Amino acid sequence: MTAFLDFVGLCEKELRLCGVRTGERVAVLSQGTERLDYADAFLAAARRLGGDAYHVRLPSTLNGAGLDSLVVGNTPLSGNAAAVDALKQADLLIDLIFLLFSPEQLAIQASGTRVLSVVEPVAQLAKLLPTDGQRERIEAAGELLSAARTLRVTSPHGTDVTYRLNTYPTILEYGFTDTPGRWDHWPSGFLFTGGDDDGVDGRVVLGPGDIVFPFTSYVREPIHIAIEHGRVVDIRGGFDAALLRDYMASFDDPDAYGISHIGWGMHENARASSIAVDFQGIGMEARATYGNVLFSTGPNGELGGTNHSPCHVDMPLHGCTLTLDDEPVVVAGDIAVPALQAPSRRR
């Protein structure tokens, strides 16, 4: 009971950051028996804050697919108009099944409902609880990224790729949402945008210690990815490259090779080593690692693009240098702009 009450208190802190107040409608979305303890904790926390809380619980799927499925965008809400309508009535939706990249989430956001995804282990939620200060730093970074016209990433491994930035907005993830229609993810701590559809060129080289999601594994030998006009045109290397090549080919989808988002991590408490010791969740801590560059392929619907491929690959890269209009923001895996640096990382 003590552990549950502690979790309720943690959820209450998160909901306060999300601006929950008396009379707000807070919906919790779950499926089957998954994360029922999360649902109960959020419902109790919302009631503590005077919110009108309710639970939409979807049936389990026969094949057990859900968050553990590698296919993004196809969710248990697909085709369930009644459940979508119920969730649109909420001011805040706590998403425990991971709706990201789905048309249902976009429809719920369009109604003005703000959405918070929560699927990571409780220990990570506590370790990476967001703060207002983190939000301020990420918003400051967002101003720089939104104003830039070119983004370039280089690394000692041989990465040298340039993005032309004229089409897509900047997305901020600081771990909570208090703005109507806005989505975020707890835990989080990074920002990103997308290059023009035909405006990404160069090469990305993943070196030992870089990460490939959804494999949730570290690269052990270099993967060389060639990019022309916004598309992956070649993947070379040893076993790791062959695995990535085969995975992307398995979707039989030309859009799987489109370039998705690019950005960098800013959470000073996140560690790239997390997936070596914790096999639960989807790896948000590793994505948010301070100074990592997050390179992604596949769907860009989250940015407003037209690529809805179910094949989404996130690749956190370490030790990179990222420049905006030739001005350094991340240098050798460390954030170089003083206003963006976490207090604990300032020299």
N, C-alpha and C positions, 0 to 999 in steps of 0.2 A: 504493500500500500504506500509506503514511504517513497519508493521509486516512482510510482505512478504520480503521486502528488508533486514530486520534483519535476516530472515531465510536464504536468499541467502548468506549473509555474514557468517553465521554459517556454511553453507555447503561449502563455499569457504575455511574456516579454515580447515575443515575436508579433503577436496581434496588436500590442500597443504601438509597435513600430509601424504596423500596417494601418494605424488610425482607427481601429475598432472602438466604437463608443456606444453608449446607450441607444437602443433602438435600431442599430445596424443589423442587417440580415446577413448572417454568416452561414454558408452552405459548406458541407464537407462531402466530398465525393470519394467513394471507395468501391471495391469490387470483392465479392465473396468474403472470405475470411482474412484477406490481406490487410494488414495495418489497421485492424480494428482498434488496437490500443492507441494508435495515432488519432483515429477518428474520435474516440472517447475523450482523449486529452484535449483536443481542439474544441470539442463541443463544451466541455467543462470550462475551459479557459474563456471562450466567448461569452458564456453565461456570467462568469465572474466580472466581465467588463460591461455587462448589461446588454449584450447583443441578443438578437433573436436567432438562435442557432437551429439548424436542421441538417439531417443526414440523408444523402441520396446514395443508396447502396445497390450496386448493380450485381446481377448474378455472375457466378464464375463461368468461364468458358469451358467447354467440354475438353478442349485440347490443352487447357492450362496456360495458353498464351496470354500475355499481358505485358507488364513491364519487362519481363525477362525476354520477350521477343525482340529480335534484332531489327524488325521492320518498324520504321517510324511512320507516324501519321495515321495508321489504321488502329483505332482504339475501340474499347468496348462501348463507347458512346455512338459509334457509327450507326446511323439508321434509327437511333432511339430519340425521336423528336420530343417525346413527353419528358424524358430526363433532361434534355437540353433546355427545354422551356422552363423547367423547374429551377435549373441552375441560373438561367438568365434573370430570375427574380431576386437573386442575391446581390448584395453590395460587394461581398468578398467571397470568392470560391477557394477553398482549400482542396487542391487537387492531389489525391493520394495515388492516382493510377498513371499519371504522366501523359497529359494530352498534347504535349508540344508537337508542332508541325501538323496538327489535325485541323480540318475545316471546322469541326465542332468547337474547338477552343477559340478560333478566330471569330466565330459567330457569337460566342458567349462574351468575348471581349468587346465586340462591336455593340453589344447591348449596354455597355457601360460598367459591366461587372469587372472588378479587378481580380486577377487570378494569381494564386501562389502555389507552386508545385512543391511538394514535400515528400521525398521518397528515400532519402538517405538515412543511415543508421543514427540513432539518438545521440551517440557519442560525437558524431560529426556535427550534428545540429548544435550541440552545446559548444563544441570547440570553435565553430565558425559562426556563432551568433553575430549577426551584423550590428553595426553601430551607425549613428548619424554621421560621425566623422568619416567612416568608410564611404558612405554615400557622397559626402561632399567632395572627397578626392576623386571618386569615379565620375561624378558629374563634371568636375574640372577637366578630367581626361577626355570626357565626351565632347567638351567644347573644342578642344584641340583637334580631335579626330573629325568632328563634323565640319571644321573649317578647312581641312586638308584636301588637296586635289590629287596627291599621289602618296602611296604608302609603299615602302620598300623594306624587305627583310633580307638580311644576310647572316651567315654563320660560318664558323671555322670548318664545319663539315662540307661546305660548298653551296649552301642555300644562297640564292640570289634571285628573288622574285619581286616584281613590281605590280602594284594594283593601281589602276586609274579609278579615282573616286568621284563620280559625277551622278550616280543613279540612286543609291540606296541610303537610308538613314543610319544613324548610329544607335545601337541598342545597348542600354546599360543594365547590368545585373549586379545589384548591391545587396540582394537578399531579402527585400521586403517591398511591398507595394501599397501606397496610400493615394494613388492617382486613378481616377475612374478609367476603366478599360485597359489598364496596364498589367502586364504579366511579369512575374519574377520567380526566382527559384531560391529556396532556402535549403542548403547553404549555396552561396555564390560569391562573386567578387571579381568580375571582369567586364570588359566591354568589347564590342566588335561592330564591324560594318561589312559591306560586300563591295567587291570591285565591279566595274561595269561588266555586263555579260560577256563582252568580247575584249575586256580590258585587263586581263591578268596574264602575264607572260614571264617566263623564266624557269627556274628549277628550285625544287625543294628537296633537300637531302636530310633525311632522318638519320641521326647517329645513335650510337649506343646510349641507352638511358632515356631517349625520347619515347613517347607513349602513343599507342594506337588504340582508339576506342571505335567500335565496341569490343575489340579483343580483350581490353583491359590488361594489356601486356606491354612490357618494355621491349624496345627494339634492341637486338643484340649485334646486328651487322647493318651497314648502311642500306637505306632504301632511297633510290634516286627517282624522283618524280619530275618528268618534263611537262611543262604547261605552255600551251599556245592559245592565244585568243580566248582565254577563259575556260579552257578544257584540259584535262589530263590527257596527254597523248602517248605517254610511255611510262612504264614502271619497271625499273631494273634493280638487280641486286641478287642476294642469295635467297635463303628460305623465307625470311621475313617479307621480302618483296613478292615472292611467289604466292605467299599466303594472302597478302593484300590484293594482288592481281586477281587471284581466283575468287576471293570474296566479292569484289566489285563486279566481276564478270557473271557471278551467279544470279544477279538480278536481271540480266538480259535487258538492260535499260540504258540507252545512250545518255540519259540525264544523270546517271550515277557518276559520270566523269566531269560534270560541271563543277566549277569552283564555288563553294558556298561562302562562309564568312571568314574574317580574319580579325584578330584583336590580341589583347594581352591581359594577363592575370594581375590582380592587385591586392589579393588577400594575404597579409603578412603572416597569418597563422596557418596557412595552407602549406602542405608539404607534398612534393612529388613522390616521396617514398610511401605515401599512404596506401597505394594499391598493392604494395608488396606485403603488407601485413593485415589488410582489411579487404576481404573479397565480397563484401556486401555493397549494395547500392550501385550507382551508375558512374561513380568517379568524379563527382563535382569538385571534390577537394583538389584533385590533380589538375583539373581544368583551371582552377582559380589560383594556382601557385604564383606567388609574387614574381613578376618579371618573365614568366613564360609567354611564348607567342603561340596562340591557338590558331592553327591552320585547319580548315575544314573543307570537305567536298560534299556534293550532293544537293539536297533541297535548300532553297532560299526563301520559301514562303513566309518565314518569320520576318524577313526583311521587306516583304511585299513583292517578291519576285515570282516568276512563273515556273520555277523548277520545283516539282513536287515528288521527286524520286524518293522511294522508300529506303534507298541506300545512303546513309549518312555516316561519314567517317570524321571523327575529331582527332586531331593529332597535336598534342601539346609538345612544343619544341623548346629546348633549353639552351641557354648560352647564346641566344641570338641578339642581333642588333636590329632595332626597328626605327625607321625614320619616317617623319611626316613632312613632305615637301623639303626633304633633305635635312631636316632638323632632327637630331637624335632624341628619342623618347625612352627607348629601352636600349641599353648598351651592355653587351656581353651578359645578358640575362638579368640585369639590374635596372630598375627605373631611375632615369637620369634627371628628370625634371623635378626640382625641389618641391613644387606645389603638389605633386602627385605622390610623393614619397610618404610611406607610413612613418609615423613618429619614431618607431623602433628601428627603422632602417636608415634614418637620416644620419649623415656623417658630421 
